[in-house]
Amino acid sequence: MSAVHLNKADFLTKVANYETNPNEWKFLGERPALIDFYATWCGPCKMLAPVLDELADEYAGQVDIYKVNVDEEEELAALFGIRSVPSLLFVPMTGTPQMAQGALPKKNLKDAIQNVLLKNE
């Protein structure tokens, strides 16, 4: 498996429909998610991509890993206030999503997946 690219339509059905619920975060996913906001021109994003694909394999069936191209999905980037890439949004099943900036090492990503996404599982 590898990280799945999301466009706005996918985001509205798989993550959160912010058009229907603009004032309330209502996660629609079946599993916790990690969303990578990236750009094709971004060096650290390119370094992070294979790590996210490895994590998608390791956590298959436990965590969904998505990618959002900020140049193609400007509305999503603006919605989450993305100012630098990569930005990672950790979305637990319940509670508030948490944002992390920069290309984190794999160990840090695994720690965050365990502590933020899978802690209630």
Biotite code that builds the C-alpha atoms (Angstrom):
import biotite.structure as struc

atoms = struc.array([
    struc.Atom([0.000, 0.000, 0.000], chain_id="A", res_id=1, res_name="MET", atom_name="CA", element="C"),
    struc.Atom([0.982, 3.594, -0.271], chain_id="A", res_id=2, res_name="SER", atom_name="CA", element="C"),
    struc.Atom([-0.387, 6.928, 0.839], chain_id="A", res_id=3, res_name="ALA", atom_name="CA", element="C"),
    struc.Atom([-3.618, 7.827, -0.962], chain_id="A", res_id=4, res_name="VAL", atom_name="CA", element="C"),
    struc.Atom([-3.964, 11.173, -2.742], chain_id="A", res_id=5, res_name="HIS", atom_name="CA", element="C"),
    struc.Atom([-7.031, 13.164, -1.775], chain_id="A", res_id=6, res_name="LEU", atom_name="CA", element="C"),
    struc.Atom([-8.784, 15.871, -3.725], chain_id="A", res_id=7, res_name="ASN", atom_name="CA", element="C"),
    struc.Atom([-11.513, 18.063, -2.266], chain_id="A", res_id=8, res_name="LYS", atom_name="CA", element="C"),
    struc.Atom([-14.324, 15.637, -3.186], chain_id="A", res_id=9, res_name="ALA", atom_name="CA", element="C"),
    struc.Atom([-12.454, 12.727, -1.535], chain_id="A", res_id=10, res_name="ASP", atom_name="CA", element="C"),
    struc.Atom([-11.733, 14.863, 1.529], chain_id="A", res_id=11, res_name="PHE", atom_name="CA", element="C"),
    struc.Atom([-15.409, 15.742, 1.944], chain_id="A", res_id=12, res_name="LEU", atom_name="CA", element="C"),
    struc.Atom([-16.410, 12.058, 1.973], chain_id="A", res_id=13, res_name="THR", atom_name="CA", element="C"),
    struc.Atom([-13.428, 10.379, 3.686], chain_id="A", res_id=14, res_name="LYS", atom_name="CA", element="C"),
    struc.Atom([-12.248, 12.968, 6.218], chain_id="A", res_id=15, res_name="VAL", atom_name="CA", element="C"),
    struc.Atom([-14.668, 15.793, 7.024], chain_id="A", res_id=16, res_name="ALA", atom_name="CA", element="C"),
    struc.Atom([-17.433, 17.554, 5.158], chain_id="A", res_id=17, res_name="ASN", atom_name="CA", element="C"),
    struc.Atom([-16.623, 21.135, 6.116], chain_id="A", res_id=18, res_name="TYR", atom_name="CA", element="C"),
    struc.Atom([-19.274, 22.413, 3.719], chain_id="A", res_id=19, res_name="GLU", atom_name="CA", element="C"),
    struc.Atom([-22.081, 20.646, 5.613], chain_id="A", res_id=20, res_name="THR", atom_name="CA", element="C"),
    struc.Atom([-20.519, 21.217, 9.054], chain_id="A", res_id=21, res_name="ASN", atom_name="CA", element="C"),
    struc.Atom([-18.491, 24.438, 8.755], chain_id="A", res_id=22, res_name="PRO", atom_name="CA", element="C"),
    struc.Atom([-18.435, 25.143, 12.507], chain_id="A", res_id=23, res_name="ASN", atom_name="CA", element="C"),
    struc.Atom([-17.873, 21.645, 13.822], chain_id="A", res_id=24, res_name="GLU", atom_name="CA", element="C"),
    struc.Atom([-15.146, 19.081, 13.201], chain_id="A", res_id=25, res_name="TRP", atom_name="CA", element="C"),
    struc.Atom([-16.917, 15.812, 12.375], chain_id="A", res_id=26, res_name="LYS", atom_name="CA", element="C"),
    struc.Atom([-14.496, 13.104, 11.277], chain_id="A", res_id=27, res_name="PHE", atom_name="CA", element="C"),
    struc.Atom([-15.987, 10.720, 8.715], chain_id="A", res_id=28, res_name="LEU", atom_name="CA", element="C"),
    struc.Atom([-13.190, 8.163, 8.430], chain_id="A", res_id=29, res_name="GLY", atom_name="CA", element="C"),
    struc.Atom([-13.391, 4.517, 9.405], chain_id="A", res_id=30, res_name="GLU", atom_name="CA", element="C"),
    struc.Atom([-9.886, 4.644, 10.902], chain_id="A", res_id=31, res_name="ARG", atom_name="CA", element="C"),
    struc.Atom([-7.647, 7.380, 12.330], chain_id="A", res_id=32, res_name="PRO", atom_name="CA", element="C"),
    struc.Atom([-5.837, 9.285, 9.597], chain_id="A", res_id=33, res_name="ALA", atom_name="CA", element="C"),
    struc.Atom([-2.563, 11.048, 8.915], chain_id="A", res_id=34, res_name="LEU", atom_name="CA", element="C"),
    struc.Atom([-2.815, 13.681, 6.185], chain_id="A", res_id=35, res_name="ILE", atom_name="CA", element="C"),
    struc.Atom([0.333, 14.985, 4.508], chain_id="A", res_id=36, res_name="ASP", atom_name="CA", element="C"),
    struc.Atom([-0.068, 18.446, 2.995], chain_id="A", res_id=37, res_name="PHE", atom_name="CA", element="C"),
    struc.Atom([2.745, 18.600, 0.422], chain_id="A", res_id=38, res_name="TYR", atom_name="CA", element="C"),
    struc.Atom([3.950, 20.222, -2.789], chain_id="A", res_id=39, res_name="ALA", atom_name="CA", element="C"),
    struc.Atom([5.743, 18.610, -5.726], chain_id="A", res_id=40, res_name="THR", atom_name="CA", element="C"),
    struc.Atom([8.499, 21.268, -5.621], chain_id="A", res_id=41, res_name="TRP", atom_name="CA", element="C"),
    struc.Atom([9.246, 20.718, -1.916], chain_id="A", res_id=42, res_name="CYS", atom_name="CA", element="C"),
    struc.Atom([12.484, 18.837, -1.130], chain_id="A", res_id=43, res_name="GLY", atom_name="CA", element="C"),
    struc.Atom([11.547, 17.717, 2.400], chain_id="A", res_id=44, res_name="PRO", atom_name="CA", element="C"),
    struc.Atom([8.172, 16.529, 1.029], chain_id="A", res_id=45, res_name="CYS", atom_name="CA", element="C"),
    struc.Atom([9.976, 14.254, -1.438], chain_id="A", res_id=46, res_name="LYS", atom_name="CA", element="C"),
    struc.Atom([12.094, 12.831, 1.396], chain_id="A", res_id=47, res_name="MET", atom_name="CA", element="C"),
    struc.Atom([8.971, 12.218, 3.499], chain_id="A", res_id=48, res_name="LEU", atom_name="CA", element="C"),
    struc.Atom([6.948, 10.468, 0.765], chain_id="A", res_id=49, res_name="ALA", atom_name="CA", element="C"),
    struc.Atom([8.648, 7.024, 0.927], chain_id="A", res_id=50, res_name="PRO", atom_name="CA", element="C"),
    struc.Atom([8.491, 7.099, 4.750], chain_id="A", res_id=51, res_name="VAL", atom_name="CA", element="C"),
    struc.Atom([4.738, 7.710, 4.605], chain_id="A", res_id=52, res_name="LEU", atom_name="CA", element="C"),
    struc.Atom([4.356, 4.856, 2.109], chain_id="A", res_id=53, res_name="ASP", atom_name="CA", element="C"),
    struc.Atom([6.222, 2.555, 4.540], chain_id="A", res_id=54, res_name="GLU", atom_name="CA", element="C"),
    struc.Atom([3.957, 3.678, 7.380], chain_id="A", res_id=55, res_name="LEU", atom_name="CA", element="C"),
    struc.Atom([0.896, 3.073, 5.168], chain_id="A", res_id=56, res_name="ALA", atom_name="CA", element="C"),
    struc.Atom([2.105, -0.543, 4.844], chain_id="A", res_id=57, res_name="ASP", atom_name="CA", element="C"),
    struc.Atom([2.958, -0.940, 8.525], chain_id="A", res_id=58, res_name="GLU", atom_name="CA", element="C"),
    struc.Atom([-0.347, 0.486, 9.749], chain_id="A", res_id=59, res_name="TYR", atom_name="CA", element="C"),
    struc.Atom([-2.587, -0.907, 6.980], chain_id="A", res_id=60, res_name="ALA", atom_name="CA", element="C"),
    struc.Atom([-6.061, -1.483, 8.420], chain_id="A", res_id=61, res_name="GLY", atom_name="CA", element="C"),
    struc.Atom([-5.261, 0.661, 11.492], chain_id="A", res_id=62, res_name="GLN", atom_name="CA", element="C"),
    struc.Atom([-4.491, 4.131, 10.107], chain_id="A", res_id=63, res_name="VAL", atom_name="CA", element="C"),
    struc.Atom([-5.306, 5.743, 6.750], chain_id="A", res_id=64, res_name="ASP", atom_name="CA", element="C"),
    struc.Atom([-2.486, 7.827, 5.308], chain_id="A", res_id=65, res_name="ILE", atom_name="CA", element="C"),
    struc.Atom([-3.488, 10.522, 2.845], chain_id="A", res_id=66, res_name="TYR", atom_name="CA", element="C"),
    struc.Atom([-1.663, 13.143, 0.786], chain_id="A", res_id=67, res_name="LYS", atom_name="CA", element="C"),
    struc.Atom([-3.019, 16.530, -0.274], chain_id="A", res_id=68, res_name="VAL", atom_name="CA", element="C"),
    struc.Atom([-1.188, 18.537, -2.936], chain_id="A", res_id=69, res_name="ASN", atom_name="CA", element="C"),
    struc.Atom([-1.464, 22.135, -1.686], chain_id="A", res_id=70, res_name="VAL", atom_name="CA", element="C"),
    struc.Atom([-0.990, 23.578, -5.182], chain_id="A", res_id=71, res_name="ASP", atom_name="CA", element="C"),
    struc.Atom([-3.907, 21.569, -6.574], chain_id="A", res_id=72, res_name="GLU", atom_name="CA", element="C"),
    struc.Atom([-6.113, 21.803, -3.477], chain_id="A", res_id=73, res_name="GLU", atom_name="CA", element="C"),
    struc.Atom([-5.706, 25.420, -2.402], chain_id="A", res_id=74, res_name="GLU", atom_name="CA", element="C"),
    struc.Atom([-9.063, 25.462, -0.610], chain_id="A", res_id=75, res_name="GLU", atom_name="CA", element="C"),
    struc.Atom([-8.058, 22.552, 1.653], chain_id="A", res_id=76, res_name="LEU", atom_name="CA", element="C"),
    struc.Atom([-4.665, 24.148, 2.322], chain_id="A", res_id=77, res_name="ALA", atom_name="CA", element="C"),
    struc.Atom([-6.365, 27.436, 3.247], chain_id="A", res_id=78, res_name="ALA", atom_name="CA", element="C"),
    struc.Atom([-8.934, 25.656, 5.438], chain_id="A", res_id=79, res_name="LEU", atom_name="CA", element="C"),
    struc.Atom([-6.142, 24.217, 7.586], chain_id="A", res_id=80, res_name="PHE", atom_name="CA", element="C"),
    struc.Atom([-3.979, 27.339, 7.441], chain_id="A", res_id=81, res_name="GLY", atom_name="CA", element="C"),
    struc.Atom([-1.116, 25.560, 5.687], chain_id="A", res_id=82, res_name="ILE", atom_name="CA", element="C"),
    struc.Atom([1.729, 28.055, 5.301], chain_id="A", res_id=83, res_name="ARG", atom_name="CA", element="C"),
    struc.Atom([4.657, 25.689, 4.946], chain_id="A", res_id=84, res_name="SER", atom_name="CA", element="C"),
    struc.Atom([5.032, 22.185, 3.580], chain_id="A", res_id=85, res_name="VAL", atom_name="CA", element="C"),
    struc.Atom([5.204, 19.479, 4.560], chain_id="A", res_id=86, res_name="PRO", atom_name="CA", element="C"),
    struc.Atom([2.517, 19.881, 7.200], chain_id="A", res_id=87, res_name="SER", atom_name="CA", element="C"),
    struc.Atom([1.088, 16.747, 8.782], chain_id="A", res_id=88, res_name="LEU", atom_name="CA", element="C"),
    struc.Atom([-2.403, 16.555, 10.221], chain_id="A", res_id=89, res_name="LEU", atom_name="CA", element="C"),
    struc.Atom([-2.971, 13.749, 12.712], chain_id="A", res_id=90, res_name="PHE", atom_name="CA", element="C"),
    struc.Atom([-6.686, 12.946, 12.852], chain_id="A", res_id=91, res_name="VAL", atom_name="CA", element="C"),
    struc.Atom([-7.793, 10.665, 15.715], chain_id="A", res_id=92, res_name="PRO", atom_name="CA", element="C"),
    struc.Atom([-11.210, 8.976, 15.651], chain_id="A", res_id=93, res_name="MET", atom_name="CA", element="C"),
    struc.Atom([-12.387, 11.266, 18.434], chain_id="A", res_id=94, res_name="THR", atom_name="CA", element="C"),
    struc.Atom([-11.099, 14.602, 19.589], chain_id="A", res_id=95, res_name="GLY", atom_name="CA", element="C"),
    struc.Atom([-9.334, 17.389, 17.805], chain_id="A", res_id=96, res_name="THR", atom_name="CA", element="C"),
    struc.Atom([-6.841, 16.868, 14.972], chain_id="A", res_id=97, res_name="PRO", atom_name="CA", element="C"),
    struc.Atom([-3.257, 17.932, 15.662], chain_id="A", res_id=98, res_name="GLN", atom_name="CA", element="C"),
    struc.Atom([-0.920, 19.588, 13.166], chain_id="A", res_id=99, res_name="MET", atom_name="CA", element="C"),
    struc.Atom([2.836, 19.050, 12.942], chain_id="A", res_id=100, res_name="ALA", atom_name="CA", element="C"),
    struc.Atom([5.185, 21.019, 10.708], chain_id="A", res_id=101, res_name="GLN", atom_name="CA", element="C"),
    struc.Atom([8.110, 19.682, 8.732], chain_id="A", res_id=102, res_name="GLY", atom_name="CA", element="C"),
    struc.Atom([9.462, 16.321, 7.614], chain_id="A", res_id=103, res_name="ALA", atom_name="CA", element="C"),
    struc.Atom([9.562, 14.368, 10.858], chain_id="A", res_id=104, res_name="LEU", atom_name="CA", element="C"),
    struc.Atom([11.825, 11.328, 11.221], chain_id="A", res_id=105, res_name="PRO", atom_name="CA", element="C"),
    struc.Atom([10.063, 7.970, 10.928], chain_id="A", res_id=106, res_name="LYS", atom_name="CA", element="C"),
    struc.Atom([10.488, 7.263, 14.663], chain_id="A", res_id=107, res_name="LYS", atom_name="CA", element="C"),
    struc.Atom([8.750, 10.525, 15.557], chain_id="A", res_id=108, res_name="ASN", atom_name="CA", element="C"),
    struc.Atom([5.937, 9.751, 13.112], chain_id="A", res_id=109, res_name="LEU", atom_name="CA", element="C"),
    struc.Atom([5.476, 6.282, 14.621], chain_id="A", res_id=110, res_name="LYS", atom_name="CA", element="C"),
    struc.Atom([5.427, 7.795, 18.134], chain_id="A", res_id=111, res_name="ASP", atom_name="CA", element="C"),
    struc.Atom([2.787, 10.301, 17.048], chain_id="A", res_id=112, res_name="ALA", atom_name="CA", element="C"),
    struc.Atom([0.704, 7.580, 15.381], chain_id="A", res_id=113, res_name="ILE", atom_name="CA", element="C"),
    struc.Atom([0.807, 5.518, 18.589], chain_id="A", res_id=114, res_name="GLN", atom_name="CA", element="C"),
    struc.Atom([0.234, 8.427, 20.985], chain_id="A", res_id=115, res_name="ASN", atom_name="CA", element="C"),
    struc.Atom([-2.250, 10.534, 19.003], chain_id="A", res_id=116, res_name="VAL", atom_name="CA", element="C"),
    struc.Atom([-4.016, 8.179, 16.616], chain_id="A", res_id=117, res_name="LEU", atom_name="CA", element="C"),
    struc.Atom([-4.019, 4.764, 18.293], chain_id="A", res_id=118, res_name="LEU", atom_name="CA", element="C"),
    struc.Atom([-4.043, 5.678, 21.997], chain_id="A", res_id=119, res_name="LYS", atom_name="CA", element="C"),
    struc.Atom([-7.782, 5.009, 22.355], chain_id="A", res_id=120, res_name="ASN", atom_name="CA", element="C"),
    struc.Atom([-7.826, 1.861, 20.282], chain_id="A", res_id=121, res_name="GLU", atom_name="CA", element="C"),
])
